[in-house]
Amino acid sequence: MISPLFFIALPLVALSQSTERPRLRDLGVELGIFRTGKFNAITDVEGVTVGQVTLNQGDNIRTGVTAILPHSGNLFQEKVPAAMFIGNGFGKLVGFTQVEELGQIETPILLTNTLSVWDVANGVVDYMLGLSGNENVRSVNPIVGETNDGALNDIRGRYVKREHAIEAIQKAQSGVVEEGCVGAGTGTICFGWKGGIGTSSRVLPPTSTLGGFTVGALVQTNFGGVLDIAGVPVGKELGKYAFKEQLKYYGDGSCMMVIATDAPLNSAQLKRLAKRATLALGRTGSSMSHGSGDYVIAFSTAKAMRINMNAERLEQSVRLREDDLSPFFQAVVEATEEAIYNSLLKATTTKGVQGHEIDALPIEKVKEVLKKYGRIKM
C-alpha cells in the first residue's frame, strides 16, 4: 500500500477553484437579523481555531479531516462545557456518552468519513497523551464525527490515518476557514450537488440584554432533501431534489454541525442551543431522512465556565440566565443555515471513485432563481 503521507497535499488548482466561488453574502443575500463576525466563521468566537487535511489524489481518494479546537491550551487539563444533540442517529459519533453524562469536552473535535472515525480517534488520543501535563492520563474521550463520502471516495480504503488527525490539529489556526471541497468535506454530497465544509457566525448587539456575545457554526454537509436558499425553492426550480425519479444520492445522508460561543453557558444551556441548529437544517430543505446522521456538538469557550483539573474542589462559575437565551437560539439558526449554504456555494465539481461525478451548485442559475423570487436585486 502506498504510504498515507503521500496523500496529504491538496492540489493548488482545487484551492484556487474554491477561492473563486462565492459565499452567500457575495451573491447579495443577507440572511437573518444579526451581523456576522469579522470572518463570518466559527473562528470569530475568540480562541477557536480550525485545521484541515485534504486527501485528494488519483481517481479514488476524495476525503480528509477537519479539526475544531475550542482553545489553544491543554483541553484535558482545562475542559470546556459542552453538549450534543441528535437529530437523526444514523451515524458513528465517538465520545457521545461521556459528553452526555458529564457535559464537557476534553479533546479537539474532529470530523472525517464514516470508516475512518476510529483511526482519527486514535490520532486524537495519541495527540492528547503526548501533551505536556498529561503524562499520567489514563483515559481520554476523543470527539470524532463523520459523514459517509463513499459515493466519491474509496471509503473502504480507509486512507485517513492517525497522522492526518494529528496534522489537522497541529495546523489549526484562527481567521479565514477554507470551505467547500476541503478536509472532511472533500468527498461529500449535499442536495444532489457537491457539498463540503461551511461556516458562518453571528454577533449579538452589545446591549445590556443581548451582551455582544458571538455564536459560530461549522458544518460538514452530506445530506439530501429539497434545497431552499433563504426561503427560495432552488432545488425545485433547478429540477434536482430528493424523491424525483431517476436521481441518486439525493435522499439519505448526514450533517455534522459544530456550534461555538463565547457566552458563559453550561452544558444544559448548550444542549438547548444545539437543538436549535437542527431548525436551520430544516430551513435548508432537509427532513433528516432515515439514513441521515444529523448531530450537533455545542461548546462554550468562556473562561469562567472552564473545568480546570487543578482547581479547588468546590467550583464556582457564573452563567447566563435561562431567560436570556432566546437571542442565542436565533443566532445559532442563522449561523448554521448560512454555513450550510456556504458549504454548497464554495464546493467545486468533483469526480471520484468508479467515475462518479457530482456537479457543483450552478452559481449563475442560482442567482437567476434568487432574482426571480426577489431575494436579490436585479
Secondary structure, DSSP 4 states (H G I P E B T S, - for coil): ---GGGG-PPPHHHHHHHHHS--GGGGT---SSSBP-SSSSGGGSTT-EEEEEEEEETTTEEEEEEEEES-SS-TTTEEEEEEEEEEEE-S--BTHHHHHHH-EE-S-EEEEEGGGHHHHHHHHHHHHHTSTT-TT------EEEEE--TTTS-GGG----HHHHHHHHHT-BSS----BSSGGGTT-EETTEE--EEEEEEE--SSTTTTT-EEEEEEEEE--S---BTTB-HHHHHT--TT-TT--SSS--EEEEEEEE-S---HHHHHHHHHHHHHHHHHTT----TT-EEEEEEEE--GGG-EETTS-SS-------GGG-HHHHHHHHHHHHHHHHHHHHH---EE-GGG-EEPPP-HHHHHHHHHHTTSS--
